[in-house]
Amino acid sequence: MGKFIYEGTVRADFDDRLLAHLQVVIGNKLRRGEPFYFQWKDDLSTGGGRTAVWVHPRASIVFKFHGGRTPAVNRHWLEALMTMANSPTGLYVVPEPPEDAPLPESLG
């Protein structure tokens, strides 16, 4: 499990594969100067609930990966996550679609 660390105080554990996709999506949004909300469900071991952070170009963000290898990137998942990041509710994790699945019309 990798770690997403926001402003040095908010920490969340994510699978390295998911974290790699989040890094690409968040990096692309910030490169464009587009702030957005990022929200996730907290693990029951930490009390459950939900956390949301306002991601902006001046935010301090760390992506700490557990493994040493960069996971392969699934274009379909990137597009689905980017669609979420561009929505009024902001970025949240959606299940990874198969790499060979056709893109939904809303994403294509």
Biopython code that builds the backbone (N, CA, C, O; Angstrom):
import numpy as np
from Bio.PDB.StructureBuilder import StructureBuilder

atoms = [
    (1, "MET", "N", (0.822, -1.186, 0.000)),
    (1, "MET", "CA", (0.000, 0.000, 0.000)),
    (1, "MET", "C", (0.867, 1.251, 0.000)),
    (1, "MET", "O", (1.806, 1.385, 0.785)),
    (2, "GLY", "N", (0.527, 2.148, -0.892)),
    (2, "GLY", "CA", (1.203, 3.431, -0.937)),
    (2, "GLY", "C", (0.450, 4.452, -0.107)),
    (2, "GLY", "O", (-0.625, 4.167, 0.422)),
    (3, "LYS", "N", (1.013, 5.628, 0.003)),
    (3, "LYS", "CA", (0.392, 6.681, 0.808)),
    (3, "LYS", "C", (0.208, 7.947, -0.019)),
    (3, "LYS", "O", (1.077, 8.341, -0.798)),
    (4, "PHE", "N", (-0.947, 8.570, 0.173)),
    (4, "PHE", "CA", (-1.235, 9.898, -0.352)),
    (4, "PHE", "C", (-1.180, 10.819, 0.852)),
    (4, "PHE", "O", (-1.931, 10.637, 1.811)),
    (5, "ILE", "N", (-0.292, 11.814, 0.810)),
    (5, "ILE", "CA", (-0.134, 12.727, 1.936)),
    (5, "ILE", "C", (-0.411, 14.140, 1.440)),
    (5, "ILE", "O", (0.228, 14.616, 0.502)),
    (6, "TYR", "N", (-1.366, 14.802, 2.078)),
    (6, "TYR", "CA", (-1.802, 16.136, 1.660)),
    (6, "TYR", "C", (-1.478, 17.134, 2.765)),
    (6, "TYR", "O", (-1.892, 16.960, 3.911)),
    (7, "GLU", "N", (-0.741, 18.170, 2.415)),
    (7, "GLU", "CA", (-0.374, 19.245, 3.340)),
    (7, "GLU", "C", (0.299, 18.720, 4.610)),
    (7, "GLU", "O", (0.246, 19.371, 5.653)),
    (8, "GLY", "N", (0.925, 17.556, 4.526)),
    (8, "GLY", "CA", (1.668, 16.998, 5.647)),
    (8, "GLY", "C", (0.833, 16.450, 6.786)),
    (8, "GLY", "O", (1.375, 15.852, 7.716)),
    (9, "THR", "N", (-0.484, 16.643, 6.730)),
    (9, "THR", "CA", (-1.318, 16.204, 7.855)),
    (9, "THR", "C", (-2.363, 15.163, 7.478)),
    (9, "THR", "O", (-2.690, 14.303, 8.296)),
    (10, "VAL", "N", (-2.886, 15.218, 6.279)),
    (10, "VAL", "CA", (-3.910, 14.263, 5.839)),
    (10, "VAL", "C", (-3.213, 13.129, 5.114)),
    (10, "VAL", "O", (-2.493, 13.351, 4.141)),
    (11, "ARG", "N", (-3.431, 11.908, 5.593)),
    (11, "ARG", "CA", (-2.786, 10.725, 5.006)),
    (11, "ARG", "C", (-3.832, 9.679, 4.698)),
    (11, "ARG", "O", (-4.765, 9.460, 5.471)),
    (12, "ALA", "N", (-3.661, 9.032, 3.547)),
    (12, "ALA", "CA", (-4.564, 7.947, 3.158)),
    (12, "ALA", "C", (-3.751, 6.864, 2.463)),
    (12, "ALA", "O", (-2.825, 7.154, 1.705)),
    (13, "ASP", "N", (-4.105, 5.632, 2.728)),
    (13, "ASP", "CA", (-3.451, 4.501, 2.080)),
    (13, "ASP", "C", (-4.214, 4.099, 0.827)),
    (13, "ASP", "O", (-5.436, 3.953, 0.853)),
    (14, "PHE", "N", (-3.484, 3.923, -0.269)),
    (14, "PHE", "CA", (-4.046, 3.458, -1.524)),
    (14, "PHE", "C", (-3.110, 2.417, -2.111)),
    (14, "PHE", "O", (-1.897, 2.489, -1.917)),
    (15, "ASP", "N", (-3.663, 1.458, -2.823)),
    (15, "ASP", "CA", (-2.869, 0.483, -3.564)),
    (15, "ASP", "C", (-1.941, 1.237, -4.522)),
    (15, "ASP", "O", (-2.333, 2.252, -5.097)),
    (16, "ASP", "N", (-0.714, 0.741, -4.692)),
    (16, "ASP", "CA", (0.249, 1.418, -5.571)),
    (16, "ASP", "C", (-0.299, 1.643, -6.977)),
    (16, "ASP", "O", (-0.054, 2.690, -7.577)),
    (17, "ARG", "N", (-1.036, 0.670, -7.506)),
    (17, "ARG", "CA", (-1.583, 0.804, -8.865)),
    (17, "ARG", "C", (-2.557, 1.977, -8.927)),
    (17, "ARG", "O", (-2.481, 2.800, -9.838)),
    (18, "LEU", "N", (-3.462, 2.054, -7.969)),
    (18, "LEU", "CA", (-4.407, 3.167, -7.913)),
    (18, "LEU", "C", (-3.659, 4.473, -7.695)),
    (18, "LEU", "O", (-3.955, 5.473, -8.349)),
    (19, "LEU", "N", (-2.697, 4.475, -6.787)),
    (19, "LEU", "CA", (-1.953, 5.693, -6.491)),
    (19, "LEU", "C", (-1.234, 6.233, -7.728)),
    (19, "LEU", "O", (-1.155, 7.447, -7.917)),
    (20, "ALA", "N", (-0.710, 5.342, -8.567)),
    (20, "ALA", "CA", (-0.047, 5.774, -9.808)),
    (20, "ALA", "C", (-1.043, 6.479, -10.730)),
    (20, "ALA", "O", (-0.704, 7.483, -11.357)),
    (21, "HIS", "N", (-2.259, 5.961, -10.813)),
    (21, "HIS", "CA", (-3.282, 6.592, -11.651)),
    (21, "HIS", "C", (-3.717, 7.937, -11.056)),
    (21, "HIS", "O", (-3.922, 8.904, -11.790)),
    (22, "LEU", "N", (-3.856, 7.995, -9.735)),
    (22, "LEU", "CA", (-4.213, 9.254, -9.087)),
    (22, "LEU", "C", (-3.128, 10.305, -9.313)),
    (22, "LEU", "O", (-3.437, 11.480, -9.512)),
    (23, "GLN", "N", (-1.865, 9.894, -9.283)),
    (23, "GLN", "CA", (-0.765, 10.827, -9.508)),
    (23, "GLN", "C", (-0.861, 11.453, -10.897)),
    (23, "GLN", "O", (-0.656, 12.657, -11.049)),
    (24, "VAL", "N", (-1.165, 10.658, -11.895)),
    (24, "VAL", "CA", (-1.281, 11.180, -13.263)),
    (24, "VAL", "C", (-2.443, 12.164, -13.360)),
    (24, "VAL", "O", (-2.294, 13.257, -13.906)),
    (25, "VAL", "N", (-3.601, 11.773, -12.830)),
    (25, "VAL", "CA", (-4.791, 12.625, -12.925)),
    (25, "VAL", "C", (-4.591, 13.925, -12.149)),
    (25, "VAL", "O", (-4.850, 15.007, -12.675)),
    (26, "ILE", "N", (-4.137, 13.823, -10.915)),
    (26, "ILE", "CA", (-3.924, 15.023, -10.093)),
    (26, "ILE", "C", (-2.847, 15.902, -10.721)),
    (26, "ILE", "O", (-2.993, 17.124, -10.758)),
    (27, "GLY", "N", (-1.775, 15.298, -11.211)),
    (27, "GLY", "CA", (-0.727, 16.069, -11.878)),
    (27, "GLY", "C", (-1.240, 16.817, -13.093)),
    (27, "GLY", "O", (-0.885, 17.976, -13.306)),
    (28, "ASN", "N", (-2.075, 16.162, -13.893)),
    (28, "ASN", "CA", (-2.633, 16.823, -15.080)),
    (28, "ASN", "C", (-3.533, 17.989, -14.701)),
    (28, "ASN", "O", (-3.470, 19.049, -15.325)),
    (29, "LYS", "N", (-4.372, 17.805, -13.683)),
    (29, "LYS", "CA", (-5.257, 18.900, -13.253)),
    (29, "LYS", "C", (-4.433, 20.085, -12.736)),
    (29, "LYS", "O", (-4.718, 21.236, -13.067)),
    (30, "LEU", "N", (-3.423, 19.798, -11.931)),
    (30, "LEU", "CA", (-2.621, 20.885, -11.367)),
    (30, "LEU", "C", (-1.768, 21.567, -12.423)),
    (30, "LEU", "O", (-1.558, 22.779, -12.370)),
    (31, "ARG", "N", (-1.279, 20.796, -13.379)),
    (31, "ARG", "CA", (-0.487, 21.382, -14.473)),
    (31, "ARG", "C", (-1.321, 22.409, -15.239)),
    (31, "ARG", "O", (-0.796, 23.405, -15.737)),
    (32, "ARG", "N", (-2.619, 22.152, -15.324)),
    (32, "ARG", "CA", (-3.528, 23.077, -16.023)),
    (32, "ARG", "C", (-4.015, 24.207, -15.119)),
    (32, "ARG", "O", (-4.728, 25.101, -15.575)),
    (33, "GLY", "N", (-3.636, 24.173, -13.852)),
    (33, "GLY", "CA", (-4.089, 25.200, -12.907)),
    (33, "GLY", "C", (-5.545, 25.048, -12.530)),
    (33, "GLY", "O", (-6.218, 26.041, -12.253)),
    (34, "GLU", "N", (-6.051, 23.810, -12.513)),
    (34, "GLU", "CA", (-7.460, 23.538, -12.236)),
    (34, "GLU", "C", (-7.631, 22.911, -10.848)),
    (34, "GLU", "O", (-7.419, 21.709, -10.689)),
    (35, "PRO", "N", (-8.010, 23.707, -9.844)),
    (35, "PRO", "CA", (-8.252, 23.138, -8.521)),
    (35, "PRO", "C", (-9.525, 22.284, -8.517)),
    (35, "PRO", "O", (-10.412, 22.478, -9.348)),
    (36, "PHE", "N", (-9.606, 21.346, -7.584)),
    (36, "PHE", "CA", (-10.754, 20.431, -7.516)),
    (36, "PHE", "C", (-10.763, 19.741, -6.163)),
    (36, "PHE", "O", (-9.764, 19.749, -5.444)),
    (37, "TYR", "N", (-11.900, 19.143, -5.823)),
    (37, "TYR", "CA", (-11.987, 18.308, -4.624)),
    (37, "TYR", "C", (-11.527, 16.894, -4.950)),
    (37, "TYR", "O", (-11.771, 16.390, -6.046)),
    (38, "PHE", "N", (-10.863, 16.261, -3.997)),
    (38, "PHE", "CA", (-10.525, 14.844, -4.058)),
    (38, "PHE", "C", (-11.081, 14.237, -2.779)),
    (38, "PHE", "O", (-10.750, 14.674, -1.677)),
    (39, "GLN", "N", (-11.924, 13.230, -2.935)),
    (39, "GLN", "CA", (-12.532, 12.617, -1.760)),
    (39, "GLN", "C", (-12.430, 11.104, -1.820)),
    (39, "GLN", "O", (-12.365, 10.510, -2.896)),
    (40, "TRP", "N", (-12.416, 10.495, -0.648)),
    (40, "TRP", "CA", (-12.327, 9.036, -0.550)),
    (40, "TRP", "C", (-12.983, 8.580, 0.740)),
    (40, "TRP", "O", (-13.163, 9.357, 1.678)),
    (41, "LYS", "N", (-13.335, 7.305, 0.765)),
    (41, "LYS", "CA", (-13.869, 6.692, 1.979)),
    (41, "LYS", "C", (-12.696, 6.243, 2.828)),
    (41, "LYS", "O", (-11.755, 5.620, 2.335)),
    (42, "ASP", "N", (-12.765, 6.566, 4.105)),
    (42, "ASP", "CA", (-11.706, 6.168, 5.026)),
    (42, "ASP", "C", (-11.894, 4.719, 5.451)),
    (42, "ASP", "O", (-13.017, 4.226, 5.553)),
    (43, "ASP", "N", (-10.783, 4.052, 5.694)),
    (43, "ASP", "CA", (-10.799, 2.672, 6.129)),
    (43, "ASP", "C", (-11.440, 2.563, 7.512)),
    (43, "ASP", "O", (-11.273, 3.446, 8.354)),
    (44, "LEU", "N", (-12.166, 1.486, 7.734)),
    (44, "LEU", "CA", (-12.807, 1.279, 9.029)),
    (44, "LEU", "C", (-11.789, 1.235, 10.168)),
    (44, "LEU", "O", (-12.111, 1.595, 11.300)),
    (45, "SER", "N", (-10.558, 0.795, 9.873)),
    (45, "SER", "CA", (-9.526, 0.725, 10.915)),
    (45, "SER", "C", (-9.136, 2.107, 11.429)),
    (45, "SER", "O", (-8.578, 2.230, 12.519)),
    (46, "THR", "N", (-9.427, 3.146, 10.648)),
    (46, "THR", "CA", (-9.131, 4.515, 11.077)),
    (46, "THR", "C", (-10.384, 5.263, 11.494)),
    (46, "THR", "O", (-10.362, 6.483, 11.662)),
    (47, "GLY", "N", (-11.478, 4.528, 11.661)),
    (47, "GLY", "CA", (-12.715, 5.147, 12.119)),
    (47, "GLY", "C", (-13.778, 5.293, 11.052)),
    (47, "GLY", "O", (-14.891, 5.730, 11.344)),
    (48, "GLY", "N", (-13.454, 4.934, 9.818)),
    (48, "GLY", "CA", (-14.440, 5.039, 8.744)),
    (48, "GLY", "C", (-14.699, 6.487, 8.366)),
    (48, "GLY", "O", (-13.890, 7.372, 8.643)),
    (49, "GLY", "N", (-15.825, 6.709, 7.736)),
    (49, "GLY", "CA", (-16.176, 8.061, 7.309)),
    (49, "GLY", "C", (-15.648, 8.368, 5.919)),
    (49, "GLY", "O", (-15.362, 7.468, 5.130)),
    (50, "ARG", "N", (-15.526, 9.651, 5.639)),
    (50, "ARG", "CA", (-15.101, 10.119, 4.331)),
    (50, "ARG", "C", (-14.235, 11.347, 4.526)),
    (50, "ARG", "O", (-14.467, 12.149, 5.431)),
    (51, "THR", "N", (-13.240, 11.487, 3.674)),
    (51, "THR", "CA", (-12.363, 12.655, 3.710)),
    (51, "THR", "C", (-12.410, 13.333, 2.351)),
    (51, "THR", "O", (-12.429, 12.666, 1.317)),
    (52, "ALA", "N", (-12.429, 14.660, 2.356)),
    (52, "ALA", "CA", (-12.357, 15.439, 1.120)),
    (52, "ALA", "C", (-11.315, 16.536, 1.319)),
    (52, "ALA", "O", (-11.285, 17.191, 2.361)),
    (53, "VAL", "N", (-10.461, 16.730, 0.312)),
    (53, "VAL", "CA", (-9.470, 17.801, 0.353)),
    (53, "VAL", "C", (-9.621, 18.655, -0.908)),
    (53, "VAL", "O", (-9.981, 18.150, -1.972)),
    (54, "TRP", "N", (-9.346, 19.941, -0.775)),
    (54, "TRP", "CA", (-9.364, 20.869, -1.896)),
    (54, "TRP", "C", (-7.955, 20.884, -2.475)),
    (54, "TRP", "O", (-7.030, 21.401, -1.848)),
    (55, "VAL", "N", (-7.788, 20.322, -3.661)),
    (55, "VAL", "CA", (-6.482, 20.216, -4.294)),
    (55, "VAL", "C", (-6.282, 21.445, -5.183)),
    (55, "VAL", "O", (-7.104, 21.741, -6.050)),
    (56, "HIS", "N", (-5.186, 22.144, -4.954)),
    (56, "HIS", "CA", (-4.895, 23.368, -5.706)),
    (56, "HIS", "C", (-3.402, 23.408, -6.016)),
    (56, "HIS", "O", (-2.624, 22.677, -5.404)),
    (57, "PRO", "N", (-2.998, 24.253, -6.957)),
    (57, "PRO", "CA", (-1.601, 24.258, -7.401)),
    (57, "PRO", "C", (-0.560, 24.514, -6.315)),
    (57, "PRO", "O", (0.586, 24.093, -6.478)),
    (58, "ARG", "N", (-0.900, 25.176, -5.225)),
    (58, "ARG", "CA", (0.081, 25.459, -4.177)),
    (58, "ARG", "C", (0.047, 24.432, -3.042)),
    (58, "ARG", "O", (0.769, 24.583, -2.056)),
    (59, "ALA", "N", (-0.776, 23.396, -3.168)),
    (59, "ALA", "CA", (-0.884, 22.375, -2.125)),
    (59, "ALA", "C", (0.370, 21.502, -2.101)),
    (59, "ALA", "O", (0.985, 21.241, -3.134)),
    (60, "SER", "N", (0.724, 21.067, -0.919)),
    (60, "SER", "CA", (1.840, 20.143, -0.746)),
    (60, "SER", "C", (1.276, 18.724, -0.796)),
    (60, "SER", "O", (0.515, 18.322, 0.085)),
    (61, "ILE", "N", (1.652, 17.966, -1.832)),
    (61, "ILE", "CA", (1.125, 16.614, -2.030)),
    (61, "ILE", "C", (2.297, 15.658, -2.204)),
    (61, "ILE", "O", (3.235, 15.934, -2.951)),
    (62, "VAL", "N", (2.228, 14.527, -1.501)),
    (62, "VAL", "CA", (3.249, 13.492, -1.617)),
    (62, "VAL", "C", (2.566, 12.186, -2.006)),
    (62, "VAL", "O", (1.560, 11.799, -1.411)),
    (63, "PHE", "N", (3.119, 11.514, -3.006)),
    (63, "PHE", "CA", (2.686, 10.179, -3.410)),
    (63, "PHE", "C", (3.817, 9.237, -3.000)),
    (63, "PHE", "O", (4.863, 9.218, -3.648)),
    (64, "LYS", "N", (3.627, 8.465, -1.950)),
    (64, "LYS", "CA", (4.660, 7.568, -1.440)),
    (64, "LYS", "C", (4.278, 6.132, -1.788)),
    (64, "LYS", "O", (3.331, 5.576, -1.232)),
    (65, "PHE", "N", (5.032, 5.540, -2.719)),
    (65, "PHE", "CA", (4.731, 4.194, -3.195)),
    (65, "PHE", "C", (5.457, 3.154, -2.347)),
    (65, "PHE", "O", (6.595, 3.367, -1.928)),
    (66, "HIS", "N", (4.801, 2.048, -2.101)),
    (66, "HIS", "CA", (5.394, 0.953, -1.338)),
    (66, "HIS", "C", (6.426, 0.213, -2.189)),
    (66, "HIS", "O", (7.530, -0.075, -1.727)),
    (67, "GLY", "N", (6.059, -0.091, -3.433)),
    (67, "GLY", "CA", (6.944, -0.843, -4.325)),
    (67, "GLY", "C", (7.888, 0.056, -5.092)),
    (67, "GLY", "O", (7.692, 1.269, -5.168)),
    (68, "GLY", "N", (8.919, -0.556, -5.661)),
    (68, "GLY", "CA", (9.911, 0.197, -6.408)),
    (68, "GLY", "C", (9.624, 0.322, -7.899)),
    (68, "GLY", "O", (10.251, 1.128, -8.586)),
    (69, "ARG", "N", (8.684, -0.469, -8.402)),
    (69, "ARG", "CA", (8.369, -0.434, -9.835)),
    (69, "ARG", "C", (7.118, 0.394, -10.095)),
    (69, "ARG", "O", (6.162, 0.377, -9.320)),
    (70, "THR", "N", (7.155, 1.122, -11.217)),
    (70, "THR", "CA", (5.993, 1.910, -11.617)),
    (70, "THR", "C", (4.959, 0.985, -12.249)),
    (70, "THR", "O", (5.271, 0.282, -13.210)),
    (71, "PRO", "N", (3.728, 0.973, -11.725)),
    (71, "PRO", "CA", (2.693, 0.112, -12.308)),
    (71, "PRO", "C", (2.321, 0.567, -13.725)),
    (71, "PRO", "O", (2.439, 1.746, -14.059)),
    (72, "ALA", "N", (1.873, -0.383, -14.549)),
    (72, "ALA", "CA", (1.378, -0.045, -15.885)),
    (72, "ALA", "C", (0.121, 0.815, -15.733)),
    (72, "ALA", "O", (-0.654, 0.650, -14.791)),
    (73, "VAL", "N", (-0.059, 1.729, -16.675)),
    (73, "VAL", "CA", (-1.193, 2.649, -16.622)),
    (73, "VAL", "C", (-2.297, 2.178, -17.566)),
    (73, "VAL", "O", (-2.038, 1.822, -18.715)),
    (74, "ASN", "N", (-3.523, 2.182, -17.066)),
    (74, "ASN", "CA", (-4.703, 1.812, -17.837)),
    (74, "ASN", "C", (-5.372, 3.098, -18.331)),
    (74, "ASN", "O", (-5.930, 3.850, -17.532)),
    (75, "ARG", "N", (-5.318, 3.347, -19.617)),
    (75, "ARG", "CA", (-5.877, 4.581, -20.212)),
    (75, "ARG", "C", (-7.358, 4.752, -19.887)),
    (75, "ARG", "O", (-7.821, 5.865, -19.636)),
    (76, "HIS", "N", (-8.102, 3.639, -19.894)),
    (76, "HIS", "CA", (-9.535, 3.705, -19.599)),
    (76, "HIS", "C", (-9.782, 4.205, -18.172)),
    (76, "HIS", "O", (-10.692, 4.997, -17.927)),
    (77, "TRP", "N", (-8.962, 3.731, -17.243)),
    (77, "TRP", "CA", (-9.109, 4.155, -15.850)),
    (77, "TRP", "C", (-8.728, 5.620, -15.694)),
    (77, "TRP", "O", (-9.393, 6.365, -14.974)),
    (78, "LEU", "N", (-7.646, 6.040, -16.375)),
    (78, "LEU", "CA", (-7.263, 7.454, -16.325)),
    (78, "LEU", "C", (-8.395, 8.343, -16.810)),
    (78, "LEU", "O", (-8.697, 9.366, -16.194)),
    (79, "GLU", "N", (-9.020, 7.955, -17.907)),
    (79, "GLU", "CA", (-10.104, 8.772, -18.459)),
    (79, "GLU", "C", (-11.304, 8.801, -17.524)),
    (79, "GLU", "O", (-11.944, 9.842, -17.373)),
    (80, "ALA", "N", (-11.619, 7.662, -16.891)),
    (80, "ALA", "CA", (-12.732, 7.631, -15.948)),
    (80, "ALA", "C", (-12.433, 8.510, -14.726)),
    (80, "ALA", "O", (-13.299, 9.253, -14.265)),
    (81, "LEU", "N", (-11.213, 8.420, -14.211)),
    (81, "LEU", "CA", (-10.829, 9.248, -13.062)),
    (81, "LEU", "C", (-10.792, 10.725, -13.428)),
    (81, "LEU", "O", (-11.190, 11.572, -12.628)),
    (82, "MET", "N", (-10.320, 11.042, -14.629)),
    (82, "MET", "CA", (-10.282, 12.439, -15.064)),
    (82, "MET", "C", (-11.697, 12.993, -15.217)),
    (82, "MET", "O", (-11.954, 14.151, -14.890)),
    (83, "THR", "N", (-12.604, 12.170, -15.711)),
    (83, "THR", "CA", (-14.008, 12.599, -15.820)),
    (83, "THR", "C", (-14.552, 12.948, -14.440)),
    (83, "THR", "O", (-15.251, 13.948, -14.282)),
    (84, "MET", "N", (-14.232, 12.126, -13.441)),
    (84, "MET", "CA", (-14.675, 12.406, -12.075)),
    (84, "MET", "C", (-14.055, 13.712, -11.578)),
    (84, "MET", "O", (-14.743, 14.545, -10.988)),
    (85, "ALA", "N", (-12.756, 13.888, -11.818)),
    (85, "ALA", "CA", (-12.064, 15.089, -11.348)),
    (85, "ALA", "C", (-12.657, 16.355, -11.978)),
    (85, "ALA", "O", (-12.633, 17.421, -11.364)),
    (86, "ASN", "N", (-13.183, 16.240, -13.189)),
    (86, "ASN", "CA", (-13.774, 17.389, -13.880)),
    (86, "ASN", "C", (-15.231, 17.615, -13.516)),
    (86, "ASN", "O", (-15.834, 18.587, -13.971)),
    (87, "SER", "N", (-15.809, 16.740, -12.706)),
    (87, "SER", "CA", (-17.224, 16.851, -12.333)),
    (87, "SER", "C", (-17.389, 17.791, -11.134)),
    (87, "SER", "O", (-16.418, 18.076, -10.433)),
    (88, "PRO", "N", (-18.615, 18.273, -10.896)),
    (88, "PRO", "CA", (-18.852, 19.166, -9.744)),
    (88, "PRO", "C", (-18.540, 18.520, -8.394)),
    (88, "PRO", "O", (-18.188, 19.226, -7.448)),
    (89, "THR", "N", (-18.661, 17.200, -8.284)),
    (89, "THR", "CA", (-18.377, 16.533, -7.009)),
    (89, "THR", "C", (-16.894, 16.284, -6.805)),
    (89, "THR", "O", (-16.471, 16.003, -5.683)),
    (90, "GLY", "N", (-16.100, 16.378, -7.849)),
    (90, "GLY", "CA", (-14.663, 16.193, -7.733)),
    (90, "GLY", "C", (-14.223, 14.756, -7.927)),
    (90, "GLY", "O", (-15.028, 13.873, -8.223)),
    (91, "LEU", "N", (-12.932, 14.543, -7.755)),
    (91, "LEU", "CA", (-12.319, 13.238, -7.976)),
    (91, "LEU", "C", (-12.659, 12.278, -6.851)),
    (91, "LEU", "O", (-12.505, 12.605, -5.674)),
    (92, "TYR", "N", (-13.114, 11.113, -7.213)),
    (92, "TYR", "CA", (-13.235, 10.009, -6.274)),
    (92, "TYR", "C", (-12.918, 8.736, -7.028)),
    (92, "TYR", "O", (-12.999, 8.684, -8.256)),
    (93, "VAL", "N", (-12.556, 7.712, -6.277)),
    (93, "VAL", "CA", (-12.080, 6.471, -6.878)),
    (93, "VAL", "C", (-13.243, 5.689, -7.475)),
    (93, "VAL", "O", (-14.255, 5.451, -6.816)),
    (94, "VAL", "N", (-13.078, 5.295, -8.730)),
    (94, "VAL", "CA", (-14.035, 4.415, -9.408)),
    (94, "VAL", "C", (-13.303, 3.114, -9.724)),
    (94, "VAL", "O", (-12.079, 3.112, -9.853)),
    (95, "PRO", "N", (-14.039, 2.007, -9.851)),
    (95, "PRO", "CA", (-13.382, 0.726, -10.139)),
    (95, "PRO", "C", (-12.615, 0.764, -11.460)),
    (95, "PRO", "O", (-12.997, 1.463, -12.398)),
    (96, "GLU", "N", (-11.537, 0.006, -11.511)),
    (96, "GLU", "CA", (-10.728, -0.056, -12.732)),
    (96, "GLU", "C", (-11.451, -0.860, -13.801)),
    (96, "GLU", "O", (-11.789, -2.021, -13.571)),
    (97, "PRO", "N", (-11.697, -0.262, -14.976)),
    (97, "PRO", "CA", (-12.293, -1.016, -16.079)),
    (97, "PRO", "C", (-11.236, -1.871, -16.766)),
    (97, "PRO", "O", (-10.047, -1.564, -16.691)),
    (98, "PRO", "N", (-11.662, -2.949, -17.438)),
    (98, "PRO", "CA", (-10.686, -3.743, -18.207)),
    (98, "PRO", "C", (-10.020, -2.860, -19.262)),
    (98, "PRO", "O", (-10.656, -1.970, -19.827)),
    (99, "GLU", "N", (-8.744, -3.110, -19.521)),
    (99, "GLU", "CA", (-8.010, -2.292, -20.489)),
    (99, "GLU", "C", (-8.536, -2.455, -21.908)),
    (99, "GLU", "O", (-8.407, -1.543, -22.725)),
    (100, "ASP", "N", (-9.129, -3.608, -22.210)),
    (100, "ASP", "CA", (-9.616, -3.842, -23.567)),
    (100, "ASP", "C", (-11.100, -3.503, -23.726)),
    (100, "ASP", "O", (-11.668, -3.705, -24.799)),
    (101, "ALA", "N", (-11.723, -2.995, -22.679)),
    (101, "ALA", "CA", (-13.149, -2.637, -22.764)),
    (101, "ALA", "C", (-13.296, -1.350, -23.583)),
    (101, "ALA", "O", (-12.436, -0.472, -23.522)),
    (102, "PRO", "N", (-14.387, -1.241, -24.347)),
    (102, "PRO", "CA", (-14.597, 0.010, -25.067)),
    (102, "PRO", "C", (-14.900, 1.137, -24.079)),
    (102, "PRO", "O", (-15.528, 0.922, -23.042)),
    (103, "LEU", "N", (-14.451, 2.319, -24.416)),
    (103, "LEU", "CA", (-14.751, 3.465, -23.558)),
    (103, "LEU", "C", (-16.244, 3.760, -23.576)),
    (103, "LEU", "O", (-16.855, 3.719, -24.644)),
    (104, "PRO", "N", (-16.854, 4.055, -22.427)),
    (104, "PRO", "CA", (-18.261, 4.467, -22.437)),
    (104, "PRO", "C", (-18.408, 5.715, -23.294)),
    (104, "PRO", "O", (-17.470, 6.502, -23.421)),
    (105, "GLU", "N", (-19.583, 5.892, -23.881)),
    (105, "GLU", "CA", (-19.788, 7.041, -24.764)),
    (105, "GLU", "C", (-19.561, 8.368, -24.054)),
    (105, "GLU", "O", (-19.140, 9.343, -24.677)),
    (106, "SER", "N", (-19.842, 8.410, -22.732)),
    (106, "SER", "CA", (-19.624, 9.653, -22.009)),
    (106, "SER", "C", (-18.145, 9.989, -21.875)),
    (106, "SER", "O", (-17.791, 11.131, -21.580)),
    (107, "LEU", "N", (-17.272, 8.992, -22.091)),
    (107, "LEU", "CA", (-15.834, 9.221, -22.003)),
    (107, "LEU", "C", (-15.157, 9.265, -23.358)),
    (107, "LEU", "O", (-14.038, 9.766, -23.471)),
    (108, "GLY", "N", (-15.806, 8.756, -24.377)),
    (108, "GLY", "CA", (-15.152, 8.616, -25.684)),
    (108, "GLY", "C", (-15.257, 9.806, -26.551)),
    (108, "GLY", "O", (-14.745, 9.801, -27.670)),
]
sb = StructureBuilder()
sb.init_structure("model")
sb.init_model(0)
sb.init_chain("A")
sb.init_seg("    ")
for serial, (resi, resn, name, xyz) in enumerate(atoms, 1):
    if name == "N":
        sb.init_residue(resn, " ", resi, " ")
    sb.init_atom(name, np.array(xyz, "f"), 0.0, 1.0, " ", f" {name:<3s}", serial, name[0])
structure = sb.get_structure()
